[in-house]
C-alpha cells in the first residue's frame, strides 16, 4: 500500500516510528516476536470469560512498539456472531500495519449493552498481548459508537495501561444520560402518539414481547407521519433527543428552515435506527441492570425543549399544524412520571459514566449529522473533563456528514495522525478543518473513500440531560434520582 505524503500532520507516523519509541522500547517478548516476518500475522483465540475471543495482528515489518486496542460497537441482542475486531475498517488497519503498529481487540461476552464484559475482556486481551509479545511501549485505545464509550471507560478505569485514546462517534454522555434522554423521547411518544407502547420495564416473556412493542411503536409512528399534527408531535419527540434533521450520508444538509425535510429525516432516524434501541433493545439493558435505570421525575419539558437544537423546527411545525405546543408540553409535564430502580442506576453508572479524570491525551471525532449517538455527546464529555481540570488533554474533531460513524478511511487515518503527533511532540497540533481536509485528501492507497474529506468547525449544543460522576463521584447535574 502506498504511504501518505509526508506533509503537515502526516509526519506524525514517521515521528512516532522514528522518535517516540527511542528510550522507551517495548519490553522483550516473553514467547514470540511481534512483526518482522515479512507478512502480517494474525493470532486469534479465547480470552476472558468463557467463549470470548481476541484478535491480534502484527506488522510484516518491525513492530514499532505501539499497540492500538480497538473496541467494536453495539451488537444487536441475540445476534449469533460477536466476533473479535481490531480496527474500524480494513484500509485503516492496513495503513497502521504498514506503518509498524500492532492491532488488537476482543469480542465481548454478551451482545447488546455489553460494556461490563467489554471492559474486562479488553484488559484481558492487553494482558495476553503483553505475555505473548512483551509490554508495548505505548498503547492507544480506540473504538466506535459503544466502542467509543468503552474506550473512554478503559482510560478512566485503567489509566496506567494507556498512552492515548481515540473515541469515535462515542456514547460519551455516559450510559445513564443516554438512556434518560431516550426515555424523554419515548415518554413524549407514549403520551402524545401511542399510549399503548411500553417505555420502561419492557416485558421479556414471551421472548417476542420486545419486538412486538417495537412493532406497535413503528405502526403508530407511520400513521402519525401521515398528518401535519402527527409530524409536529414526532418533531417534538425528536427534539427531546436532539435528533438532527439530516439522515443520509452523501446527501446535502437541509437548510436551517427546511423544516419539512428535517422532520422527514428525523422520522427516518427513528423508524430505521433509534426505535429498535428504545422500544426493543431497552429490554436487554433492563435485564442486565436488574431493573429500570432511567427516570424523568423532576424533568421540565418546557425547559428541555427550550435548550434543544430542534426548537425552531418544532415551533414552526406546530404552527403549521394548528396545534398548541404549550398544551402538549403541559400534557408531558402533568403526566405521571417514571422513577428508576436505584440499583439499576448504579449498574449503568458503573457501565459506564464519566468523572472527567483523564490522564492521557484524548482525541474524539463525531459526525454532526449523527442521530443515533448525537454530537451533543461531545459537549457532555467536554463539560465533565473541563470541570475536572483536564481540558488541556482533550481535543475534538467534527465531520460535516450525516450518518452514525460515517467516516471515510482518509478521515480515520488523519485523526490517528493528529493523535500520534500529540504523542510524538508532547503538545497538540490540531490543524484547522481546511488543513485537515487537505491532509486527508493527500492520503493515497487508503481504499474506498466514498466522499471527500469533510472536517468542519462545529460547536455542539448542550446535552439536555447530563449525568456524570464528577461532583464527589456521585453524579452530575442530573445525579439525584427522585
C-alpha positions as CSV (number, residue, x, y, z in Angstrom):
1,X,0.0,0.0,0.0
2,X,1.3,3.5,-0.8
3,X,2.3,5.6,2.1
4,X,0.8,9.0,3.0
5,X,2.6,12.1,1.7
6,X,4.9,13.4,4.4
7,X,3.3,16.8,4.8
8,X,1.9,18.5,7.9
9,X,0.4,16.1,10.4
10,X,1.2,13.2,8.1
11,X,4.7,13.5,9.6
12,X,3.2,12.1,12.9
13,X,3.6,8.5,11.9
14,X,7.2,9.0,10.9
15,X,7.8,10.9,14.2
16,X,6.3,8.1,16.3
17,X,8.1,5.3,14.5
18,X,11.5,7.1,14.4
19,X,11.5,9.0,17.7
20,X,8.7,8.2,20.1
21,X,9.9,4.8,21.0
22,X,13.5,5.9,21.5
23,X,14.5,5.3,25.1
24,X,11.1,3.5,25.8
25,X,11.2,0.5,23.6
26,X,8.8,-2.4,24.3
27,X,10.0,-5.0,26.7
28,X,11.5,-8.1,25.2
29,X,8.7,-10.5,24.2
30,X,8.3,-13.4,26.5
31,X,7.5,-16.1,24.0
32,X,7.5,-14.8,20.4
33,X,8.2,-11.7,18.3
34,X,5.5,-9.3,17.0
35,X,6.4,-8.3,13.5
36,X,9.4,-8.8,11.3
37,X,8.2,-11.9,9.5
38,X,7.7,-10.2,6.1
39,X,4.0,-10.8,6.3
40,X,1.2,-9.6,8.5
41,X,0.5,-12.3,11.1
42,X,-2.9,-12.8,12.8
43,X,-3.4,-14.5,16.1
44,X,-6.8,-15.5,17.5
45,X,-8.0,-17.4,20.5
46,X,-10.1,-17.3,23.7
47,X,-9.7,-14.7,26.4
48,X,-11.6,-13.5,29.5
49,X,-15.0,-15.1,30.1
50,X,-15.8,-18.4,28.5
51,X,-16.3,-18.1,24.8
52,X,-14.8,-14.6,24.5
53,X,-12.2,-14.2,21.8
54,X,-9.3,-12.0,20.8
55,X,-7.7,-10.9,17.6
56,X,-4.1,-9.7,17.3
57,X,-2.3,-8.6,14.2
58,X,1.4,-7.9,14.0
59,X,3.0,-5.9,11.1
60,X,5.0,-7.5,8.4
61,X,8.0,-5.3,9.2
62,X,9.5,-4.4,12.5
63,X,6.9,-3.6,15.2
64,X,7.5,0.0,16.5
65,X,6.3,-0.9,20.0
66,X,2.9,0.8,19.8
67,X,-0.3,-1.2,20.1
68,X,-3.8,0.0,19.0
69,X,-6.5,-1.6,21.1
70,X,-9.9,-1.4,19.3
71,X,-13.3,-1.6,20.9
72,X,-16.1,-2.5,18.5
73,X,-19.7,-1.2,18.7
74,X,-23.1,-2.4,19.7
75,X,-24.2,-5.9,18.6
76,X,-27.9,-6.5,18.5
77,X,-29.1,-8.7,21.3
78,X,-29.5,-12.3,20.2
79,X,-27.2,-11.9,17.2
80,X,-25.2,-15.2,17.0
81,X,-21.9,-13.6,15.9
82,X,-20.0,-11.2,18.1
83,X,-16.5,-11.6,16.6
84,X,-13.3,-10.0,17.9
85,X,-12.4,-6.9,15.8
86,X,-9.2,-5.0,15.9
87,X,-9.8,-2.0,13.6
88,X,-12.6,0.3,12.3
89,X,-12.1,-0.7,8.7
90,X,-9.6,-2.6,6.6
91,X,-7.9,0.4,4.9
92,X,-7.2,1.9,8.2
93,X,-5.9,-1.4,9.6
94,X,-3.7,-1.8,6.6
95,X,-2.3,1.7,7.0
96,X,-1.5,1.1,10.7
97,X,0.2,-2.3,10.0
98,X,2.1,-0.8,7.0
99,X,3.5,1.8,9.4
100,X,4.7,-0.7,12.0
101,X,1.8,-0.7,14.5
102,X,0.3,-3.8,16.1
103,X,-3.5,-4.2,16.4
104,X,-5.7,-6.0,19.0
105,X,-9.3,-6.3,20.0
106,X,-11.7,-8.7,21.7
107,X,-15.2,-9.9,21.3
108,X,-17.5,-9.3,24.2
109,X,-19.1,-11.9,26.5
110,X,-22.5,-10.7,25.5
111,X,-24.4,-8.8,22.9
112,X,-26.5,-5.7,23.5
113,X,-25.3,-3.4,26.3
114,X,-22.0,-5.3,26.7
115,X,-20.0,-2.6,28.5
116,X,-19.2,-4.6,31.6
117,X,-17.9,-7.6,29.7
118,X,-16.1,-5.4,27.2
119,X,-14.1,-3.5,29.8
120,X,-12.8,-6.8,31.3
121,X,-12.3,-8.6,28.0
122,X,-10.2,-5.7,26.6
123,X,-7.9,-5.6,29.6
124,X,-7.6,-9.4,29.4
125,X,-6.6,-9.0,25.7
126,X,-3.9,-6.4,26.7
127,X,-2.6,-8.8,29.4
128,X,-2.4,-11.7,26.8
129,X,-0.6,-9.5,24.3
130,X,2.0,-8.4,26.9
131,X,2.5,-12.1,28.0
132,X,2.9,-13.2,24.4
133,X,4.9,-10.3,22.8
134,X,6.1,-8.1,25.6
135,X,4.7,-4.9,27.1
136,X,4.0,-2.3,24.5
137,X,5.9,1.0,24.8
138,X,2.6,2.8,24.1
139,X,-1.0,1.5,24.0
140,X,-3.7,3.6,22.3
141,X,-7.3,2.8,23.0
142,X,-9.7,3.5,20.2
143,X,-13.2,2.5,19.3
144,X,-16.5,3.5,17.7
145,X,-20.1,4.0,18.9
146,X,-20.5,1.8,22.0
147,X,-16.8,1.0,21.5
148,X,-16.1,4.8,21.8
149,X,-17.8,4.7,25.2
150,X,-15.8,1.6,26.1
151,X,-12.6,3.3,25.0
152,X,-13.3,6.3,27.4
153,X,-14.2,3.8,30.1
154,X,-10.9,1.9,29.7
155,X,-8.8,5.0,30.2
156,X,-10.8,6.1,33.2
157,X,-10.7,2.7,34.9
158,X,-7.2,1.7,34.0
159,X,-5.3,4.9,33.2
160,X,-1.9,3.3,33.7
161,X,-2.4,0.9,30.8
162,X,-2.9,3.5,28.1
163,X,-0.9,6.3,26.4
164,X,-3.7,8.0,24.5
165,X,-7.3,7.4,23.3
166,X,-9.4,8.0,20.2
167,X,-13.1,7.5,21.0
168,X,-15.1,8.0,17.7
169,X,-18.8,8.7,17.5
170,X,-18.8,7.6,21.1
171,X,-21.6,7.5,23.7
172,X,-19.6,10.0,25.7
173,X,-22.5,11.3,27.7
174,X,-22.4,8.0,29.6
175,X,-24.9,5.3,30.0
176,X,-27.3,6.9,32.5
177,X,-27.6,10.2,30.5
178,X,-28.0,8.3,27.2
179,X,-30.9,6.2,28.4
180,X,-32.5,9.1,30.3
181,X,-32.5,11.0,27.0
182,X,-34.0,8.1,25.3
183,X,-36.7,7.9,27.9
184,X,-37.6,11.6,27.4
185,X,-38.3,10.9,23.7
186,X,-40.1,7.6,24.4
187,X,-42.2,9.3,27.1
188,X,-43.3,12.1,24.7
189,X,-44.1,9.5,22.1
190,X,-46.2,7.5,24.6
191,X,-48.1,10.5,25.9
192,X,-48.8,12.2,22.6
193,X,-48.9,9.5,20.0
194,X,-49.2,5.9,21.2
195,X,-50.4,5.4,24.9
196,X,-50.1,1.6,24.5
197,X,-46.4,1.4,24.0
198,X,-44.2,0.3,26.9
199,X,-41.3,2.7,27.6
200,X,-39.7,1.0,30.6
201,X,-39.9,-2.4,32.2
202,X,-40.5,-3.9,28.8
203,X,-41.7,-7.5,29.1
204,X,-39.3,-10.2,28.1
205,X,-41.8,-13.0,28.3
206,X,-42.8,-14.2,25.8
207,X,-39.5,-13.7,24.0
208,X,-41.3,-11.9,21.2
209,X,-42.6,-9.2,23.6
210,X,-39.8,-6.6,23.0
211,X,-40.2,-7.0,19.2
212,X,-43.9,-6.6,19.5
213,X,-43.5,-3.5,21.5
214,X,-41.3,-2.1,18.7
215,X,-43.8,-3.1,16.0
216,X,-46.6,-1.3,17.7
217,X,-44.5,1.9,18.1
218,X,-43.4,1.7,14.4
219,X,-47.0,1.3,13.3
220,X,-48.2,4.3,15.3
221,X,-45.2,6.4,14.1
222,X,-46.0,5.6,10.5
223,X,-49.7,6.7,11.0
224,X,-48.6,9.9,12.7
225,X,-46.2,10.7,9.9
226,X,-49.2,10.9,7.5
227,X,-50.7,14.1,9.1
228,X,-49.4,17.6,9.9
229,X,-50.4,17.1,13.5
230,X,-48.6,13.8,13.7
231,X,-45.4,15.2,12.1
232,X,-45.4,18.1,14.5
233,X,-45.6,15.7,17.5
234,X,-42.9,13.4,16.0
235,X,-40.7,16.5,15.7
236,X,-41.2,17.2,19.4
237,X,-40.3,13.6,20.2
238,X,-37.1,14.1,18.1
239,X,-36.3,17.4,19.7
240,X,-36.3,15.9,23.2
241,X,-33.5,13.6,22.0
242,X,-31.8,16.4,19.9
243,X,-32.1,14.2,16.8
244,X,-30.5,16.0,13.8
245,X,-32.6,16.6,10.7
246,X,-30.0,15.0,8.4
247,X,-30.0,11.3,7.7
248,X,-28.4,10.0,4.5
249,X,-24.6,10.1,4.2
250,X,-23.7,11.9,1.0
251,X,-26.8,14.0,0.9
252,X,-26.7,17.8,1.4
253,X,-27.7,19.0,4.8
254,X,-31.2,20.5,4.8
255,X,-31.2,24.3,5.1
256,X,-31.8,25.8,8.5
257,X,-35.5,26.5,7.7
258,X,-36.2,23.3,5.7
259,X,-38.3,22.0,8.5
260,X,-40.3,19.5,6.4
261,X,-37.1,17.8,5.2
262,X,-35.6,17.9,8.7
263,X,-38.7,16.2,10.2
264,X,-38.7,13.6,7.4
265,X,-35.0,12.8,8.2
266,X,-35.8,12.6,11.9
267,X,-38.6,10.2,11.1
268,X,-36.1,8.1,9.1
269,X,-33.7,8.1,12.1
270,X,-36.5,7.0,14.4
271,X,-38.1,4.3,12.2
272,X,-34.9,2.9,10.8
273,X,-32.4,3.3,13.6
274,X,-33.4,4.5,17.0
275,X,-36.8,2.9,17.7
276,X,-35.3,-0.6,17.9
277,X,-33.0,0.6,20.7
278,X,-35.6,2.4,22.8
279,X,-38.6,0.1,22.3
280,X,-36.9,-3.3,21.9
281,X,-33.3,-3.4,23.0
282,X,-34.0,-1.5,26.2
283,X,-35.3,-4.8,27.5
284,X,-31.8,-6.3,27.2
285,X,-30.4,-3.3,29.1
286,X,-33.0,-3.7,31.9
287,X,-32.3,-7.4,32.2
288,X,-28.6,-6.7,32.6
289,X,-29.2,-3.8,35.0
290,X,-31.7,-5.8,37.1
291,X,-34.4,-3.2,36.6
292,X,-35.2,0.2,35.0
293,X,-32.2,2.6,35.2
294,X,-34.0,5.7,33.8
295,X,-36.2,8.3,35.2
296,X,-38.0,11.6,34.3
297,X,-39.1,12.7,37.8
298,X,-38.4,16.4,38.1
299,X,-37.9,17.0,34.4
300,X,-39.4,20.2,33.0
301,X,-40.1,19.6,29.3
302,X,-40.7,23.3,28.6
303,X,-37.1,23.9,29.8
304,X,-35.6,20.9,27.9
305,X,-37.3,21.9,24.6
306,X,-36.0,25.4,25.1
307,X,-32.4,24.1,25.1
308,X,-32.9,21.7,22.2
309,X,-31.2,22.2,18.8
310,X,-34.5,21.5,17.2
311,X,-36.6,24.1,19.0
312,X,-37.3,26.3,15.9
313,X,-38.4,23.4,13.8
314,X,-40.9,22.2,16.5
315,X,-42.4,25.7,16.9
316,X,-42.8,26.1,13.1
317,X,-44.3,22.6,12.6
318,X,-46.8,23.1,15.5
319,X,-47.8,26.4,14.0
320,X,-48.3,24.8,10.6
321,X,-50.4,22.0,12.1
322,X,-52.6,24.4,14.1
323,X,-51.6,22.6,17.4
324,X,-50.9,24.2,20.7
325,X,-47.3,23.4,21.7
326,X,-47.9,24.8,25.1
327,X,-50.8,22.4,25.7
328,X,-48.7,19.3,24.6
329,X,-45.8,20.4,26.8
330,X,-48.3,20.8,29.7
331,X,-49.5,17.3,29.0
332,X,-46.0,16.0,29.3
333,X,-45.3,17.9,32.5
334,X,-48.5,16.8,34.2
335,X,-48.3,13.2,33.2
336,X,-47.4,10.6,35.9
337,X,-43.6,10.3,36.0
338,X,-41.3,7.3,35.9
339,X,-38.9,6.5,38.7
340,X,-35.7,4.5,38.3
341,X,-34.5,1.5,40.3
342,X,-31.5,2.8,42.3
343,X,-29.6,-0.5,41.9
344,X,-30.1,-0.4,38.1
345,X,-28.9,3.2,38.0
346,X,-25.8,2.1,39.9
347,X,-25.2,-0.6,37.4
348,X,-25.5,1.7,34.5
349,X,-23.2,4.3,36.2
350,X,-20.6,1.7,36.5
351,X,-21.0,0.7,32.9
352,X,-20.3,3.5,32.3
353,X,-20.5,7.1,33.4
354,X,-17.6,9.6,33.4
355,X,-15.8,11.6,36.1
356,X,-13.6,13.7,33.8
357,X,-10.4,12.3,35.3
358,X,-8.4,11.7,32.1
359,X,-4.6,11.5,32.4
360,X,-3.6,10.8,28.7
361,X,-4.3,12.7,25.5
362,X,-7.8,12.1,24.2
363,X,-9.0,13.0,20.7
364,X,-12.6,12.5,19.8
365,X,-14.3,12.5,16.4
366,X,-18.0,12.8,15.5
367,X,-20.2,13.4,12.5
368,X,-22.6,16.3,13.1
369,X,-25.5,14.5,11.4
370,X,-25.5,11.5,13.8
371,X,-29.0,10.7,15.0
372,X,-28.1,7.5,16.9
373,X,-25.3,8.9,19.1
374,X,-26.0,12.7,18.8
375,X,-23.0,15.1,18.6
376,X,-24.2,16.7,21.8
377,X,-22.4,13.7,23.5
378,X,-19.2,15.6,22.8
379,X,-20.4,18.6,24.7
380,X,-21.3,16.4,27.7
381,X,-17.8,14.8,27.7
382,X,-16.1,18.1,27.2
383,X,-18.0,19.6,30.2
384,X,-17.1,16.9,32.6
385,X,-13.4,16.9,31.5
386,X,-13.2,20.7,31.8
387,X,-14.8,20.6,35.2
388,X,-12.2,18.1,36.4
389,X,-9.5,20.4,35.2
390,X,-8.1,18.3,32.3
391,X,-9.4,20.2,29.3
392,X,-5.8,20.5,28.0
393,X,-5.7,16.8,27.4
394,X,-8.8,16.8,25.2
395,X,-9.4,17.8,21.6
396,X,-12.4,17.2,19.4
397,X,-12.9,16.8,15.7
398,X,-16.1,17.0,13.8
399,X,-17.1,15.8,10.3
400,X,-19.9,17.5,8.4
401,X,-21.7,14.5,7.2
402,X,-24.9,12.6,8.1
403,X,-24.8,9.1,9.5
404,X,-23.5,7.3,12.5
405,X,-19.8,6.7,12.5
406,X,-19.9,7.6,8.8
407,X,-16.1,8.3,8.5
408,X,-14.0,7.6,5.4
409,X,-10.7,5.8,5.8
410,X,-8.9,9.0,5.0
411,X,-10.6,10.8,7.8
412,X,-9.9,7.9,10.2
413,X,-6.2,8.0,9.3
414,X,-6.0,11.7,9.5
415,X,-7.4,11.7,13.0
416,X,-5.0,9.0,14.0
417,X,-2.1,11.1,12.7
418,X,-3.2,14.1,14.8
419,X,-3.2,11.9,17.9
420,X,0.2,10.3,17.0
421,X,1.6,13.8,16.5
422,X,0.5,14.7,20.1
423,X,2.3,11.6,21.4
424,X,5.4,12.3,19.4
425,X,5.7,16.0,20.2
426,X,4.1,16.3,23.7
427,X,1.7,19.1,22.6
428,X,-1.4,19.4,20.4
429,X,-1.1,20.4,16.8
430,X,-4.6,20.2,15.5
431,X,-4.9,21.9,12.2
432,X,-7.9,23.9,11.1
433,X,-10.6,21.9,9.2
434,X,-9.4,23.1,5.8
435,X,-5.9,21.9,6.5
436,X,-7.2,18.6,7.9
437,X,-9.2,18.1,4.7
438,X,-6.1,18.8,2.6
439,X,-4.1,16.3,4.7
440,X,-6.8,13.7,4.3
441,X,-7.1,14.3,0.5
442,X,-3.3,13.8,0.2
443,X,-3.5,10.2,1.6
444,X,-3.1,7.6,-1.1
445,X,-3.8,3.9,-1.1
446,X,-6.4,4.1,1.6
447,X,-9.1,2.1,-0.1
448,X,-12.6,3.3,-0.9
449,X,-13.3,6.8,0.2
450,X,-16.9,7.3,-0.8
451,X,-16.9,11.1,-0.1
452,X,-14.3,13.9,0.0
453,X,-12.9,14.8,3.4
454,X,-15.4,16.9,5.4
455,X,-13.8,18.1,8.6
456,X,-15.6,21.2,9.8
457,X,-15.8,23.7,12.7
458,X,-18.7,22.8,14.9
459,X,-19.8,23.7,18.4
460,X,-22.3,21.1,19.7
461,X,-25.3,22.5,21.7
462,X,-25.6,21.5,25.3
463,X,-26.6,17.9,26.2
464,X,-30.1,18.0,27.5
465,X,-30.0,15.5,30.4
466,X,-26.3,15.3,31.6
467,X,-25.3,12.8,34.2
468,X,-21.7,12.3,35.3
469,X,-19.6,11.3,38.2
470,X,-17.6,14.4,38.7
471,X,-19.1,16.0,41.9
472,X,-18.0,13.8,44.7
473,X,-18.1,10.9,42.2
474,X,-21.8,10.8,43.0
475,X,-23.2,12.1,39.7
476,X,-23.5,15.2,37.8
477,X,-26.2,17.8,37.3
478,X,-28.9,15.2,37.0
479,X,-27.5,12.9,39.6
480,X,-30.3,12.8,42.1
481,X,-32.8,10.0,41.4
482,X,-36.1,11.3,42.9
